């Protein structure tokens, strides 16, 4: 997930959207499926962590 440190949340979501579209359209070859799914899982974890951090900051700011 180190390569994800330099991308924005929006870019990560765009990549996830593209993967989903490709899966739905059958555009991913079976040989690429494993690495594509690993990339999707990493992107999803990255986005979830970004959201978790933002939610935490919001909660902390409410309690001040």
N, CA, C and O atoms as a CHARMM CRD file, in Angstrom:
* protein
*
  256
    1    1 UNK  N      0.82200  -1.18700   0.00000 PROA 1      0.00000
    2    1 UNK  CA     0.00000   0.00000   0.00000 PROA 1      0.00000
    3    1 UNK  C      0.86900   1.25400   0.00000 PROA 1      0.00000
    4    1 UNK  O      0.33400   2.36200  -0.02100 PROA 1      0.00000
    5    2 UNK  N      2.17400   1.11300   0.02300 PROA 2      0.00000
    6    2 UNK  CA     3.06400   2.26400   0.02500 PROA 2      0.00000
    7    2 UNK  C      2.87000   3.15000  -1.18800 PROA 2      0.00000
    8    2 UNK  O      2.98300   4.37100  -1.08800 PROA 2      0.00000
    9    3 UNK  N      2.57700   2.54600  -2.34100 PROA 3      0.00000
   10    3 UNK  CA     2.39100   3.34100  -3.55600 PROA 3      0.00000
   11    3 UNK  C      1.13800   4.20500  -3.47400 PROA 3      0.00000
   12    3 UNK  O      0.98200   5.13000  -4.27100 PROA 3      0.00000
   13    4 UNK  N      0.25500   3.92900  -2.54300 PROA 4      0.00000
   14    4 UNK  CA    -0.96600   4.70500  -2.38600 PROA 4      0.00000
   15    4 UNK  C     -0.74300   5.98100  -1.57800 PROA 4      0.00000
   16    4 UNK  O     -1.62700   6.83500  -1.51900 PROA 4      0.00000
   17    5 UNK  N      0.41200   6.11700  -0.96500 PROA 5      0.00000
   18    5 UNK  CA     0.66600   7.29500  -0.14300 PROA 5      0.00000
   19    5 UNK  C      0.68000   8.58000  -0.95400 PROA 5      0.00000
   20    5 UNK  O      0.45900   9.66100  -0.40900 PROA 5      0.00000
   21    6 UNK  N      0.93700   8.47200  -2.24000 PROA 6      0.00000
   22    6 UNK  CA     1.06600   9.66500  -3.07500 PROA 6      0.00000
   23    6 UNK  C     -0.15900   9.95100  -3.93000 PROA 6      0.00000
   24    6 UNK  O     -0.08700  10.78500  -4.83200 PROA 6      0.00000
   25    7 UNK  N     -1.27600   9.28900  -3.67600 PROA 7      0.00000
   26    7 UNK  CA    -2.46600   9.58300  -4.46700 PROA 7      0.00000
   27    7 UNK  C     -3.54700  10.17000  -3.56900 PROA 7      0.00000
   28    7 UNK  O     -3.56400   9.95000  -2.35800 PROA 7      0.00000
   29    8 UNK  N     -4.42700  10.90600  -4.18100 PROA 8      0.00000
   30    8 UNK  CA    -5.51600  11.52800  -3.42800 PROA 8      0.00000
   31    8 UNK  C     -6.64700  10.51700  -3.23500 PROA 8      0.00000
   32    8 UNK  O     -6.71000   9.48200  -3.89700 PROA 8      0.00000
   33    9 UNK  N     -7.51900  10.85400  -2.31800 PROA 9      0.00000
   34    9 UNK  CA    -8.70800  10.03900  -2.09000 PROA 9      0.00000
   35    9 UNK  C     -9.51200   9.94200  -3.38500 PROA 9      0.00000
   36    9 UNK  O     -9.97000   8.85800  -3.74700 PROA 9      0.00000
   37   10 UNK  N     -9.68700  11.05600  -4.08200 PROA 10     0.00000
   38   10 UNK  CA   -10.45200  11.09200  -5.33600 PROA 10     0.00000
   39   10 UNK  C     -9.82200  10.17500  -6.37900 PROA 10     0.00000
   40   10 UNK  O    -10.53200   9.44000  -7.06600 PROA 10     0.00000
   41   11 UNK  N     -8.48500  10.20900  -6.50500 PROA 11     0.00000
   42   11 UNK  CA    -7.80800   9.33100  -7.46500 PROA 11     0.00000
   43   11 UNK  C     -8.01900   7.86200  -7.11300 PROA 11     0.00000
   44   11 UNK  O     -8.23400   7.02800  -7.99300 PROA 11     0.00000
   45   12 UNK  N     -7.95700   7.55300  -5.82000 PROA 12     0.00000
   46   12 UNK  CA    -8.17500   6.17100  -5.38300 PROA 12     0.00000
   47   12 UNK  C     -9.60000   5.73100  -5.70800 PROA 12     0.00000
   48   12 UNK  O     -9.81700   4.61700  -6.18500 PROA 12     0.00000
   49   13 UNK  N    -10.56100   6.60100  -5.45000 PROA 13     0.00000
   50   13 UNK  CA   -11.95700   6.27100  -5.76700 PROA 13     0.00000
   51   13 UNK  C    -12.15900   6.12100  -7.27500 PROA 13     0.00000
   52   13 UNK  O    -12.89500   5.23800  -7.71600 PROA 13     0.00000
   53   14 UNK  N    -11.51700   6.96900  -8.05800 PROA 14     0.00000
   54   14 UNK  CA   -11.60800   6.85400  -9.52100 PROA 14     0.00000
   55   14 UNK  C    -11.05500   5.51400  -9.99600 PROA 14     0.00000
   56   14 UNK  O    -11.62800   4.87400 -10.87800 PROA 14     0.00000
   57   15 UNK  N     -9.93500   5.09500  -9.40300 PROA 15     0.00000
   58   15 UNK  CA    -9.35900   3.80000  -9.77500 PROA 15     0.00000
   59   15 UNK  C    -10.28700   2.65400  -9.38600 PROA 15     0.00000
   60   15 UNK  O    -10.44700   1.69300 -10.13900 PROA 15     0.00000
   61   16 UNK  N    -10.89300   2.75800  -8.21300 PROA 16     0.00000
   62   16 UNK  CA   -11.85600   1.73200  -7.80100 PROA 16     0.00000
   63   16 UNK  C    -13.05000   1.68400  -8.74300 PROA 16     0.00000
   64   16 UNK  O    -13.49500   0.60300  -9.13000 PROA 16     0.00000
   65   17 UNK  N    -13.56800   2.84600  -9.11200 PROA 17     0.00000
   66   17 UNK  CA   -14.68500   2.89900 -10.05900 PROA 17     0.00000
   67   17 UNK  C    -14.31600   2.23900 -11.38200 PROA 17     0.00000
   68   17 UNK  O    -15.12200   1.50900 -11.95900 PROA 17     0.00000
   69   18 UNK  N    -13.10800   2.49000 -11.86100 PROA 18     0.00000
   70   18 UNK  CA   -12.64700   1.90700 -13.12500 PROA 18     0.00000
   71   18 UNK  C    -12.56700   0.38400 -13.01000 PROA 18     0.00000
   72   18 UNK  O    -12.98500  -0.33200 -13.91900 PROA 18     0.00000
   73   19 UNK  N    -12.03600  -0.10200 -11.90000 PROA 19     0.00000
   74   19 UNK  CA   -11.94500  -1.55100 -11.68600 PROA 19     0.00000
   75   19 UNK  C    -13.33600  -2.16700 -11.68700 PROA 19     0.00000
   76   19 UNK  O    -13.55700  -3.20500 -12.31000 PROA 19     0.00000
   77   20 UNK  N    -14.27600  -1.53200 -10.99100 PROA 20     0.00000
   78   20 UNK  CA   -15.64700  -2.04800 -10.94300 PROA 20     0.00000
   79   20 UNK  C    -16.26500  -2.07800 -12.33100 PROA 20     0.00000
   80   20 UNK  O    -16.89400  -3.06700 -12.70900 PROA 20     0.00000
   81   21 UNK  N    -16.09200  -1.01000 -13.09000 PROA 21     0.00000
   82   21 UNK  CA   -16.62700  -0.97200 -14.45500 PROA 21     0.00000
   83   21 UNK  C    -16.01400  -2.07600 -15.31100 PROA 21     0.00000
   84   21 UNK  O    -16.71500  -2.76100 -16.05600 PROA 21     0.00000
   85   22 UNK  N    -14.69400  -2.24000 -15.19400 PROA 22     0.00000
   86   22 UNK  CA   -14.01800  -3.28000 -15.97700 PROA 22     0.00000
   87   22 UNK  C    -14.51200  -4.67400 -15.59300 PROA 22     0.00000
   88   22 UNK  O    -14.69200  -5.53200 -16.45700 PROA 22     0.00000
   89   23 UNK  N    -14.73000  -4.89800 -14.29100 PROA 23     0.00000
   90   23 UNK  CA   -15.25300  -6.19300 -13.84600 PROA 23     0.00000
   91   23 UNK  C    -16.65200  -6.43200 -14.40100 PROA 23     0.00000
   92   23 UNK  O    -16.95700  -7.51600 -14.89800 PROA 23     0.00000
   93   24 UNK  N    -17.50000  -5.40800 -14.31100 PROA 24     0.00000
   94   24 UNK  CA   -18.87300  -5.54100 -14.79400 PROA 24     0.00000
   95   24 UNK  C    -18.93100  -5.76000 -16.30400 PROA 24     0.00000
   96   24 UNK  O    -19.82600  -6.44200 -16.80500 PROA 24     0.00000
   97   25 UNK  N    -17.97500  -5.18000 -17.02400 PROA 25     0.00000
   98   25 UNK  CA   -17.96400  -5.29300 -18.48200 PROA 25     0.00000
   99   25 UNK  C    -17.15700  -6.47800 -18.98900 PROA 25     0.00000
  100   25 UNK  O    -17.06400  -6.69500 -20.19700 PROA 25     0.00000
  101   26 UNK  N    -16.57200  -7.24500 -18.07700 PROA 26     0.00000
  102   26 UNK  CA   -15.75300  -8.38500 -18.49500 PROA 26     0.00000
  103   26 UNK  C    -14.47200  -7.97900 -19.17400 PROA 26     0.00000
  104   26 UNK  O    -13.93800  -8.73200 -19.98900 PROA 26     0.00000
  105   27 UNK  N    -13.96300  -6.79700 -18.85300 PROA 27     0.00000
  106   27 UNK  CA   -12.77500  -6.26400 -19.51700 PROA 27     0.00000
  107   27 UNK  C    -11.47200  -6.69700 -18.85500 PROA 27     0.00000
  108   27 UNK  O    -10.39200  -6.34000 -19.32600 PROA 27     0.00000
  109   28 UNK  N    -11.56000  -7.45600 -17.77600 PROA 28     0.00000
  110   28 UNK  CA   -10.35000  -7.90800 -17.08200 PROA 28     0.00000
  111   28 UNK  C    -10.12000  -9.37000 -17.41800 PROA 28     0.00000
  112   28 UNK  O    -10.98300 -10.21900 -17.19900 PROA 28     0.00000
  113   29 UNK  N     -8.94900  -9.64500 -17.94800 PROA 29     0.00000
  114   29 UNK  CA    -8.57800 -11.01600 -18.28800 PROA 29     0.00000
  115   29 UNK  C     -8.39300 -11.83300 -17.00800 PROA 29     0.00000
  116   29 UNK  O     -8.03000 -11.29200 -15.96400 PROA 29     0.00000
  117   30 UNK  N     -8.64100 -13.10500 -17.09900 PROA 30     0.00000
  118   30 UNK  CA    -8.52800 -13.99300 -15.94100 PROA 30     0.00000
  119   30 UNK  C     -7.11900 -13.93800 -15.35100 PROA 30     0.00000
  120   30 UNK  O     -6.95400 -14.05200 -14.13600 PROA 30     0.00000
  121   31 UNK  N     -6.10100 -13.76500 -16.20300 PROA 31     0.00000
  122   31 UNK  CA    -4.72200 -13.69600 -15.72600 PROA 31     0.00000
  123   31 UNK  C     -4.46600 -12.42400 -14.91900 PROA 31     0.00000
  124   31 UNK  O     -3.53500 -12.38700 -14.11300 PROA 31     0.00000
  125   32 UNK  N     -5.26100 -11.39800 -15.11600 PROA 32     0.00000
  126   32 UNK  CA    -5.09300 -10.12600 -14.41200 PROA 32     0.00000
  127   32 UNK  C     -6.01300 -10.01400 -13.20000 PROA 32     0.00000
  128   32 UNK  O     -5.88300  -9.08500 -12.40300 PROA 32     0.00000
  129   33 UNK  N     -6.92400 -10.94200 -13.06400 PROA 33     0.00000
  130   33 UNK  CA    -7.95300 -10.83000 -12.03400 PROA 33     0.00000
  131   33 UNK  C     -7.37700 -10.78500 -10.62600 PROA 33     0.00000
  132   33 UNK  O     -7.80200  -9.96100  -9.81600 PROA 33     0.00000
  133   34 UNK  N     -6.43100 -11.64200 -10.32200 PROA 34     0.00000
  134   34 UNK  CA    -5.85900 -11.69500  -8.97600 PROA 34     0.00000
  135   34 UNK  C     -5.19000 -10.37100  -8.61100 PROA 34     0.00000
  136   34 UNK  O     -5.44900  -9.82400  -7.53900 PROA 34     0.00000
  137   35 UNK  N     -4.34500  -9.85800  -9.47700 PROA 35     0.00000
  138   35 UNK  CA    -3.65000  -8.60400  -9.17800 PROA 35     0.00000
  139   35 UNK  C     -4.62300  -7.42000  -9.16100 PROA 35     0.00000
  140   35 UNK  O     -4.43700  -6.47300  -8.39700 PROA 35     0.00000
  141   36 UNK  N     -5.64700  -7.47500  -9.99400 PROA 36     0.00000
  142   36 UNK  CA    -6.64600  -6.41000 -10.00400 PROA 36     0.00000
  143   36 UNK  C     -7.43500  -6.39800  -8.70000 PROA 36     0.00000
  144   36 UNK  O     -7.71500  -5.33300  -8.15000 PROA 36     0.00000
  145   37 UNK  N     -7.78800  -7.56300  -8.21500 PROA 37     0.00000
  146   37 UNK  CA    -8.52700  -7.64200  -6.95900 PROA 37     0.00000
  147   37 UNK  C     -7.66100  -7.20300  -5.77400 PROA 37     0.00000
  148   37 UNK  O     -8.15200  -6.56200  -4.84500 PROA 37     0.00000
  149   38 UNK  N     -6.38700  -7.54600  -5.81100 PROA 38     0.00000
  150   38 UNK  CA    -5.47100  -7.08900  -4.76200 PROA 38     0.00000
  151   38 UNK  C     -5.36800  -5.56200  -4.77400 PROA 38     0.00000
  152   38 UNK  O     -5.35300  -4.92600  -3.72000 PROA 38     0.00000
  153   39 UNK  N     -5.29700  -4.98600  -5.96600 PROA 39     0.00000
  154   39 UNK  CA    -5.24100  -3.52500  -6.09200 PROA 39     0.00000
  155   39 UNK  C     -6.53100  -2.91400  -5.55000 PROA 39     0.00000
  156   39 UNK  O     -6.48900  -1.92000  -4.82500 PROA 39     0.00000
  157   40 UNK  N     -7.65900  -3.49300  -5.89300 PROA 40     0.00000
  158   40 UNK  CA    -8.94000  -2.98200  -5.41500 PROA 40     0.00000
  159   40 UNK  C     -9.01600  -3.05100  -3.88900 PROA 40     0.00000
  160   40 UNK  O     -9.49600  -2.11200  -3.25400 PROA 40     0.00000
  161   41 UNK  N     -8.55600  -4.12900  -3.30600 PROA 41     0.00000
  162   41 UNK  CA    -8.56800  -4.26200  -1.84800 PROA 41     0.00000
  163   41 UNK  C     -7.67100  -3.21100  -1.19900 PROA 41     0.00000
  164   41 UNK  O     -8.03600  -2.63300  -0.17500 PROA 41     0.00000
  165   42 UNK  N     -6.51100  -2.96300  -1.78200 PROA 42     0.00000
  166   42 UNK  CA    -5.59700  -1.95600  -1.24600 PROA 42     0.00000
  167   42 UNK  C     -6.20500  -0.56100  -1.35800 PROA 42     0.00000
  168   42 UNK  O     -6.11200   0.23800  -0.42600 PROA 42     0.00000
  169   43 UNK  N     -6.82400  -0.27200  -2.49600 PROA 43     0.00000
  170   43 UNK  CA    -7.47100   1.03000  -2.68400 PROA 43     0.00000
  171   43 UNK  C     -8.61100   1.22100  -1.69300 PROA 43     0.00000
  172   43 UNK  O     -8.76500   2.29500  -1.11300 PROA 43     0.00000
  173   44 UNK  N     -9.39600   0.18900  -1.50500 PROA 44     0.00000
  174   44 UNK  CA   -10.51200   0.26000  -0.56700 PROA 44     0.00000
  175   44 UNK  C    -10.02000   0.48700   0.86300 PROA 44     0.00000
  176   44 UNK  O    -10.57200   1.31800   1.58500 PROA 44     0.00000
  177   45 UNK  N     -8.99600  -0.23900   1.26800 PROA 45     0.00000
  178   45 UNK  CA    -8.43400  -0.07000   2.60900 PROA 45     0.00000
  179   45 UNK  C     -7.88400   1.34300   2.78100 PROA 45     0.00000
  180   45 UNK  O     -8.05800   1.95500   3.83500 PROA 45     0.00000
  181   46 UNK  N     -7.22800   1.85500   1.75700 PROA 46     0.00000
  182   46 UNK  CA    -6.68200   3.22300   1.78500 PROA 46     0.00000
  183   46 UNK  C     -7.80900   4.23300   1.97600 PROA 46     0.00000
  184   46 UNK  O     -7.70100   5.11900   2.82300 PROA 46     0.00000
  185   47 UNK  N     -8.87400   4.11800   1.21300 PROA 47     0.00000
  186   47 UNK  CA   -10.00300   5.04900   1.30900 PROA 47     0.00000
  187   47 UNK  C    -10.68900   4.94600   2.66500 PROA 47     0.00000
  188   47 UNK  O    -11.04600   5.96400   3.26000 PROA 47     0.00000
  189   48 UNK  N    -10.87200   3.73900   3.15100 PROA 48     0.00000
  190   48 UNK  CA   -11.50100   3.55600   4.45800 PROA 48     0.00000
  191   48 UNK  C    -10.65900   4.18000   5.56700 PROA 48     0.00000
  192   48 UNK  O    -11.19700   4.79100   6.49000 PROA 48     0.00000
  193   49 UNK  N     -9.35400   4.02900   5.47600 PROA 49     0.00000
  194   49 UNK  CA    -8.46800   4.61200   6.47900 PROA 49     0.00000
  195   49 UNK  C     -8.50400   6.13900   6.42300 PROA 49     0.00000
  196   49 UNK  O     -8.51400   6.79800   7.46300 PROA 49     0.00000
  197   50 UNK  N     -8.52300   6.70000   5.22100 PROA 50     0.00000
  198   50 UNK  CA    -8.63700   8.15800   5.07700 PROA 50     0.00000
  199   50 UNK  C     -9.91800   8.65100   5.73100 PROA 50     0.00000
  200   50 UNK  O     -9.90200   9.64300   6.46100 PROA 50     0.00000
  201   51 UNK  N    -11.02700   7.96800   5.47500 PROA 51     0.00000
  202   51 UNK  CA   -12.30600   8.35900   6.05600 PROA 51     0.00000
  203   51 UNK  C    -12.29800   8.20200   7.57400 PROA 51     0.00000
  204   51 UNK  O    -12.83600   9.04800   8.28900 PROA 51     0.00000
  205   52 UNK  N    -11.69700   7.13700   8.06200 PROA 52     0.00000
  206   52 UNK  CA   -11.61700   6.91100   9.50300 PROA 52     0.00000
  207   52 UNK  C    -10.85200   8.04200  10.18300 PROA 52     0.00000
  208   52 UNK  O    -11.25400   8.51900  11.24400 PROA 52     0.00000
  209   53 UNK  N     -9.74600   8.46900   9.57100 PROA 53     0.00000
  210   53 UNK  CA    -8.95100   9.56000  10.13800 PROA 53     0.00000
  211   53 UNK  C     -9.74100  10.87200  10.15600 PROA 53     0.00000
  212   53 UNK  O     -9.68400  11.62600  11.12700 PROA 53     0.00000
  213   54 UNK  N    -10.46300  11.13100   9.09200 PROA 54     0.00000
  214   54 UNK  CA   -11.26600  12.35200   9.02400 PROA 54     0.00000
  215   54 UNK  C    -12.37500  12.31300  10.07200 PROA 54     0.00000
  216   54 UNK  O    -12.61200  13.30100  10.76700 PROA 54     0.00000
  217   55 UNK  N    -13.04800  11.18300  10.18600 PROA 55     0.00000
  218   55 UNK  CA   -14.10400  11.04500  11.19900 PROA 55     0.00000
  219   55 UNK  C    -13.54400  11.25000  12.59600 PROA 55     0.00000
  220   55 UNK  O    -14.18900  11.87600  13.43700 PROA 55     0.00000
  221   56 UNK  N    -12.36000  10.73400  12.84800 PROA 56     0.00000
  222   56 UNK  CA   -11.72300  10.88600  14.14600 PROA 56     0.00000
  223   56 UNK  C    -11.41800  12.36000  14.43000 PROA 56     0.00000
  224   56 UNK  O    -11.64100  12.83900  15.54300 PROA 56     0.00000
  225   57 UNK  N    -10.91500  13.06900  13.43600 PROA 57     0.00000
  226   57 UNK  CA   -10.62800  14.49700  13.60200 PROA 57     0.00000
  227   57 UNK  C    -11.91000  15.27300  13.87500 PROA 57     0.00000
  228   57 UNK  O    -11.92600  16.17400  14.71400 PROA 57     0.00000
  229   58 UNK  N    -12.97200  14.93200  13.17800 PROA 58     0.00000
  230   58 UNK  CA   -14.25000  15.61400  13.39300 PROA 58     0.00000
  231   58 UNK  C    -14.73600  15.36800  14.80900 PROA 58     0.00000
  232   58 UNK  O    -15.16800  16.30300  15.48300 PROA 58     0.00000
  233   59 UNK  N    -14.67500  14.13300  15.26900 PROA 59     0.00000
  234   59 UNK  CA   -15.11300  13.80800  16.62300 PROA 59     0.00000
  235   59 UNK  C    -14.27400  14.54400  17.65800 PROA 59     0.00000
  236   59 UNK  O    -14.81000  15.04700  18.64500 PROA 59     0.00000
  237   60 UNK  N    -12.96300  14.61200  17.44300 PROA 60     0.00000
  238   60 UNK  CA   -12.10700  15.33500  18.38300 PROA 60     0.00000
  239   60 UNK  C    -12.45500  16.82100  18.40800 PROA 60     0.00000
  240   60 UNK  O    -12.46200  17.43900  19.47300 PROA 60     0.00000
  241   61 UNK  N    -12.74200  17.39300  17.24800 PROA 61     0.00000
  242   61 UNK  CA   -13.05200  18.81700  17.20000 PROA 61     0.00000
  243   61 UNK  C    -14.40400  19.12100  17.87100 PROA 61     0.00000
  244   61 UNK  O    -14.60500  20.22000  18.38700 PROA 61     0.00000
  245   62 UNK  N    -15.30900  18.16400  17.86400 PROA 62     0.00000
  246   62 UNK  CA   -16.59900  18.33700  18.53500 PROA 62     0.00000
  247   62 UNK  C    -16.44100  18.37700  20.05100 PROA 62     0.00000
  248   62 UNK  O    -17.19800  19.05400  20.74600 PROA 62     0.00000
  249   63 UNK  N    -15.46400  17.65700  20.54700 PROA 63     0.00000
  250   63 UNK  CA   -15.29900  17.55000  21.99000 PROA 63     0.00000
  251   63 UNK  C    -14.44000  18.66300  22.57100 PROA 63     0.00000
  252   63 UNK  O    -14.21200  18.69400  23.78100 PROA 63     0.00000
  253   64 UNK  N    -13.96900  19.56000  21.74900 PROA 64     0.00000
  254   64 UNK  CA   -13.12600  20.66500  22.24600 PROA 64     0.00000
  255   64 UNK  C    -13.97000  21.82500  22.69000 PROA 64     0.00000
  256   64 UNK  O    -13.43700  22.84100  23.13600 PROA 64     0.00000
